[in-house]
Amino acid sequence: KQREKLLLPLYQQVAQEYCDLHDRCPRMKSLGAIREGLVWEDSRAYLHWRIRRRVQENSVIRKLMRTVPGTTYKQGASIVADMVSAVASGVSKEAQDEAVATWLEENTSLVEARIETERHRATEEEI
């Protein structure tokens, strides 16, 4: 018991350092869990645009899945990626989320037209 009491702080330090190493940016980046570490000062804007983009993309994907019978989430995501590829490739990586979210919000008629095109394509394939 006395030896356990003596070694407990050391083991706690080792365990804490081990856990910290798994949650640090370099480790998470090497595993592919993140693209880049966030700079604290820019994190709010980054997360705002990232979430806004994902909400817009998911909205379009869900609409595709409802409108085009048999469309999976993966297929919908591929269609959305194709729609926004020109916008995303025209800006830096840091500005992609903002550009894509803004484009999806401002070009609803183009998005609707693409959904309608996909619906027609699926209907033709079915026939």
C-alpha positions in Angstrom: 0.0 0.0 0.0 2.8 2.4 0.9 4.6 1.7 -2.4 1.3 2.3 -4.3 0.9 5.6 -2.6 4.5 6.6 -3.4 4.1 5.6 -7.2 0.6 6.9 -7.8 1.6 10.5 -8.7 4.2 9.3 -11.1 1.7 6.9 -12.8 -0.9 9.7 -13.0 1.6 12.0 -14.7 2.6 9.3 -17.2 -1.1 8.5 -17.9 -1.9 12.2 -18.4 1.0 12.7 -20.8 0.0 9.6 -22.7 -3.6 10.9 -23.1 -2.4 14.4 -24.1 -0.2 13.0 -26.9 -3.2 11.4 -28.5 -5.2 14.6 -28.5 -2.6 17.1 -29.8 -2.7 18.6 -33.3 0.3 16.9 -34.8 -0.9 13.5 -33.7 -4.5 14.1 -34.9 -3.2 15.5 -38.2 -0.9 12.5 -38.8 -3.9 10.2 -38.3 -6.0 12.2 -40.7 -8.6 13.2 -38.1 -8.0 16.9 -38.9 -6.8 18.8 -41.9 -5.0 21.6 -39.8 -4.9 22.7 -36.3 -6.9 25.8 -35.4 -5.5 29.1 -34.5 -7.4 30.2 -31.4 -8.0 33.8 -32.7 -9.5 32.5 -35.9 -11.4 29.5 -34.6 -14.8 31.2 -34.3 -14.8 32.4 -37.9 -13.4 29.0 -39.1 -16.1 27.0 -37.3 -18.8 29.4 -38.3 -18.1 28.9 -42.0 -17.4 25.2 -41.7 -20.7 24.5 -40.0 -22.5 26.8 -42.3 -21.1 25.0 -45.3 -21.9 21.5 -43.9 -25.5 22.6 -43.1 -26.0 23.8 -46.7 -24.4 20.7 -48.2 -26.4 18.4 -46.0 -29.6 20.3 -46.9 -29.0 19.8 -50.6 -28.1 16.1 -50.1 -31.2 15.5 -48.1 -33.3 17.2 -50.8 -31.6 15.1 -53.5 -32.4 11.9 -51.5 -36.1 12.9 -51.1 -36.4 14.0 -54.8 -34.4 11.4 -56.6 -35.5 7.8 -55.7 -32.7 5.5 -54.7 -30.1 8.2 -54.1 -27.8 7.4 -51.2 -26.1 9.9 -49.0 -22.7 9.1 -50.7 -24.2 9.7 -54.2 -25.8 12.9 -53.0 -22.5 14.1 -51.5 -20.7 13.3 -54.8 -23.3 15.4 -56.7 -22.9 18.3 -54.3 -19.1 18.1 -54.6 -19.4 18.2 -58.3 -21.7 21.3 -58.1 -19.3 23.3 -55.9 -16.0 22.0 -57.3 -15.4 25.1 -59.5 -16.1 27.4 -56.6 -13.9 25.5 -54.2 -11.0 25.3 -56.7 -11.1 29.0 -57.3 -10.1 30.0 -53.8 -7.5 29.2 -51.2 -8.1 26.3 -48.8 -8.8 28.7 -45.9 -11.6 30.4 -47.9 -13.2 27.4 -49.4 -15.9 26.9 -46.6 -17.0 30.5 -46.9 -17.1 30.4 -50.7 -19.0 27.2 -50.9 -21.5 28.1 -48.2 -22.1 31.5 -49.8 -22.4 30.0 -53.3 -25.0 27.4 -52.2 -27.0 30.1 -50.4 -26.9 32.5 -53.4 -27.5 30.0 -56.2 -30.6 28.2 -55.1 -32.0 28.2 -58.6 -28.9 26.5 -60.0 -29.0 23.9 -57.2 -32.7 23.3 -57.8 -32.0 22.9 -61.5 -29.3 20.4 -60.8 -31.6 18.4 -58.5 -34.3 18.4 -61.2 -31.7 17.3 -63.8 -30.7 14.4 -61.5 -34.4 13.5 -61.0 -34.9 13.4 -64.8 -31.8 11.3 -65.2 -32.9 8.8 -62.6 -36.3 8.6 -64.2 -34.8 7.9 -67.6 -32.6 5.2 -66.2 -35.6 3.6 -64.5 -37.5 3.5 -67.8 
